[in-house]
Amino acid sequence: MTKVIATDLDGTLFYPKSYVHMVPKKNREFLQRFIRDGGRLVVVTSRHSSFTNKIAGKLGAPVDIIGTNGAYVVCDGKVIRESYFDAEGLRKLVIDIRENYDPKLMMVTSKRYPLIHMRASTSLGARILYVIFEAFQGTYREAWRSSDHLFFQEISKGEANKLMVLIGLSKRKQRLAKKITEKLQQDYPEFEFCWLNQFIEITPKGCNKASGLSFYLDNLKISEDNIKVVGDSGNDVPMFRLYQKQSYCMSHAPKEVQEEAAHVIDSVSDLGKELYPSEDSK
């Protein structure tokens, strides 16, 4: 029996994008029914709590949250887990990346701020592209600040829980980002690293979507046989591997990500065909 649906946001729950309603109609109606029938929905995302708090309102139903790739967990409206980087360790990593890998953009997420850009490592072209990109995000936009002082202030306070590094936008930079991810993982085993095409995503050790989801289920005393997990990108792979038989990958995801999941679907609402097999799920 499926008691929990755990879903990624961008490219998954938000696919296809609905710039007004955030969650597409079919996904919204399916999940509302699932929750009415006693199921629990938990969103598992790399985004900050200031963004994820909007989702319950958009769905009109209660939602639990595993945010910043497992660095914080919210269950029944209560924060039950918070994890942050060691301040000195993160500062050392940031300086190493800035001096040796020529990143186009570096962003830190902290307890208070969704995204803070470090200007010193950001080219003017990259900042302009990011501003243009954000301008067209509509309801999916996540607030950001650009300030070296604020960037290092949040690191020094010990309240940062995610670092994003953009190596570049070309296919060559994408391949380079993968190599850099592998090298950094060897050099800094005290962090979690994830390659997301041109981006490298970094979180505190033990903070990934799988660990956050495992902590959440243990808190509720729900077995792994009672969950379905859905995602579409590299940071979803840990939860695909941990809950392999109940893992679902979006059909538009990269092939190497699809291969990590047991099932491939076109939409989160497609889960309705399994949960309500006697009906013609729309």
C-alpha positions in Angstrom: 0.0 0.0 0.0 1.4 3.4 -1.0 1.2 5.8 2.0 3.7 8.4 0.8 4.6 10.0 -2.5 7.9 11.7 -2.5 8.5 14.0 -5.5 11.1 16.3 -6.8 9.8 19.8 -7.9 11.5 21.3 -11.0 11.1 19.0 -14.0 8.8 16.6 -12.0 5.9 17.9 -9.9 6.2 21.2 -12.0 6.2 19.4 -15.3 4.9 20.7 -17.6 5.2 24.2 -16.2 2.1 26.1 -15.2 3.3 29.7 -14.7 0.1 30.7 -12.9 -0.9 27.7 -10.8 2.7 26.3 -10.3 1.5 22.7 -10.2 -0.1 21.5 -13.5 -3.8 20.6 -13.3 -3.5 16.8 -13.7 -0.8 16.6 -11.1 -2.7 18.8 -8.7 -6.0 16.9 -9.0 -4.3 13.5 -8.6 -2.3 14.5 -5.5 -5.3 16.2 -3.9 -7.2 12.9 -4.3 -4.3 10.9 -2.9 -4.1 13.2 0.1 -7.9 13.0 0.7 -7.6 9.2 0.7 -5.1 9.4 3.5 -1.8 9.5 1.7 1.0 11.9 2.5 2.9 14.1 0.0 6.5 15.1 0.7 8.4 17.3 -1.8 12.1 16.5 -2.0 14.0 19.4 -3.5 17.2 21.4 -3.5 15.1 24.6 -3.0 14.9 26.8 0.1 12.0 26.8 2.6 10.9 30.3 1.5 9.9 28.7 -1.8 8.7 25.3 -0.8 6.2 26.9 1.7 4.2 28.1 -1.2 3.3 24.6 -2.5 0.7 23.7 0.1 -1.2 26.8 -0.8 -1.0 26.0 -4.5 -2.2 22.5 -3.9 -4.8 23.3 -1.3 -3.6 20.4 0.7 -1.0 19.6 3.4 2.6 19.0 2.2 5.7 17.9 4.1 9.1 19.1 2.9 12.6 17.7 2.5 14.5 20.8 1.4 18.0 21.8 0.3 18.6 18.2 -0.6 17.9 16.8 2.9 19.5 19.6 4.9 16.2 20.4 6.5 13.1 18.3 7.0 9.6 19.5 7.9 6.9 17.1 8.9 3.3 18.2 9.9 4.5 21.8 10.0 7.4 21.1 12.4 11.1 21.3 11.5 12.5 17.9 12.6 16.0 18.2 11.0 18.4 21.0 10.3 22.0 20.6 9.0 24.6 23.1 8.1 28.2 23.3 6.8 31.2 23.7 9.0 32.0 27.3 8.4 35.8 27.0 8.1 35.6 23.9 5.9 33.2 25.6 3.6 35.3 28.8 3.3 38.3 26.6 2.4 36.3 24.8 -0.3 34.9 28.1 -1.8 38.4 29.6 -2.0 39.8 26.5 -3.7 37.0 26.4 -6.3 37.3 30.2 -7.0 41.1 30.0 -7.4 41.5 26.7 -9.3 38.4 26.1 -11.3 37.3 29.5 -12.7 33.6 29.2 -11.9 31.2 31.5 -13.8 28.8 31.7 -10.8 28.8 30.7 -7.2 25.7 30.8 -5.0 25.2 29.8 -1.4 21.9 29.0 0.3 21.5 29.7 4.0 18.9 29.5 6.8 17.7 33.0 5.9 18.5 33.5 2.3 17.5 31.2 -0.7 20.4 32.3 -2.9 23.4 34.7 -2.5 25.7 35.3 -5.4 29.4 35.9 -4.8 30.3 38.8 -7.2 34.0 38.2 -7.1 33.7 34.9 -8.9 30.9 36.0 -11.3 31.5 37.4 -14.7 29.3 40.2 -15.9 28.0 38.0 -18.7 27.0 35.3 -16.3 25.2 37.8 -14.0 23.3 39.3 -17.0 22.2 35.8 -18.2 21.0 34.9 -14.7 19.0 38.1 -14.4 17.3 37.4 -17.7 16.7 33.8 -16.7 15.1 34.8 -13.4 12.9 37.5 -15.1 11.1 34.7 -17.0 10.6 32.3 -14.1 7.3 33.8 -12.9 5.8 31.9 -10.0 8.9 29.6 -9.9 11.2 32.5 -9.1 13.4 32.1 -6.1 14.6 35.4 -4.4 18.3 36.1 -4.6 20.9 38.6 -3.5 24.3 39.5 -5.0 26.9 40.4 -2.3 30.3 39.2 -1.4 29.9 40.5 2.1 26.6 38.7 2.6 27.9 35.5 1.0 30.8 35.2 3.4 28.7 36.5 6.4 26.3 33.6 6.0 29.2 31.1 5.7 30.9 32.5 8.8 27.7 32.2 10.8 27.5 28.5 10.2 24.0 28.8 8.7 24.8 27.8 5.1 23.6 24.4 3.8 24.1 24.4 0.0 26.6 25.7 -2.4 25.9 25.9 -6.2 28.8 26.3 -8.7 28.3 27.1 -12.3 31.3 26.0 -14.4 29.8 27.2 -17.8 27.0 26.8 -20.2 28.6 24.9 -23.2 28.7 21.1 -23.6 32.4 21.3 -23.0 31.8 23.0 -19.7 29.3 20.4 -18.8 31.8 17.6 -19.3 34.4 19.7 -17.3 31.9 20.1 -14.5 31.5 16.4 -14.2 35.3 15.9 -13.9 35.6 18.7 -11.4 32.8 17.1 -9.3 34.7 13.8 -9.2 37.9 15.6 -8.2 36.3 17.6 -5.5 34.6 14.5 -4.1 38.0 12.9 -3.7 39.6 16.0 -2.1 36.7 16.9 0.2 35.1 13.7 1.5 33.4 15.8 4.3 30.9 17.2 1.7 28.3 15.7 -0.6 28.8 16.6 -4.3 26.3 16.2 -7.1 26.9 16.9 -10.8 23.9 18.6 -12.5 25.0 19.2 -16.1 26.9 22.6 -16.0 26.3 23.0 -12.2 27.9 21.3 -9.2 25.7 21.1 -6.2 27.3 20.7 -2.7 25.7 20.0 0.6 26.9 19.0 4.1 28.1 15.4 4.5 25.1 13.0 4.9 22.7 15.6 3.3 21.1 14.2 0.1 17.6 13.4 -0.9 17.9 9.8 0.1 19.1 10.5 3.7 16.5 13.2 4.1 13.7 10.9 3.0 15.0 8.0 5.1 15.0 10.3 8.2 11.5 11.4 7.3 10.1 7.9 7.0 11.8 6.8 10.2 10.2 9.7 12.0 6.7 8.6 10.8 7.5 4.8 11.3 6.6 4.1 7.7 8.3 1.3 5.9 10.1 1.7 2.6 7.6 -0.6 0.9 4.9 2.1 1.3 6.5 4.9 -0.7 6.9 6.0 -4.3 9.7 8.4 -5.3 9.7 10.5 -8.4 12.4 12.7 -9.9 14.3 13.7 -13.1 17.8 14.8 -12.3 21.2 13.8 -10.9 20.3 14.8 -7.3 17.4 12.4 -7.4 19.6 9.4 -8.1 20.4 8.7 -4.4 16.7 8.2 -3.6 16.2 6.1 -6.7 18.9 3.8 -5.5 17.6 3.6 -1.9 14.0 2.9 -2.9 14.8 1.2 -6.2 11.6 -0.9 -6.7 9.4 2.1 -6.0 11.5 4.6 -8.1 10.0 6.6 -11.0 11.9 8.8 -13.4 10.5 11.4 -15.8 10.7 10.4 -19.5 12.4 13.7 -20.4 15.3 13.1 -18.0 18.8 12.3 -19.2 19.2 8.7 -20.2 21.8 8.0 -17.4 19.3 9.3 -14.8 16.4 7.2 -16.2 18.6 4.1 -16.0 18.8 4.5 -12.2 15.1 4.2 -11.7 12.8 1.1 -12.0 10.1 2.9 -13.9 9.8 5.7 -16.4 6.7 7.9 -16.5 5.6 11.1 -18.4 3.9 12.8 -15.5 3.5 12.6 -11.7 -0.2 12.0 -12.4 0.7 8.8 -14.2 1.1 7.2 -10.7 -2.7 7.3 -10.6 -2.8 4.4 -13.1 -1.2 2.2 -10.4 -2.9 3.6 -7.4 -6.4 3.6 -9.0 -6.1 0.8 -11.6 -9.9 0.3 -11.9 -10.3 3.7 -13.3 -9.3 5.4 -16.5 -6.8 8.0 -15.0 -6.8 11.2 -16.9 
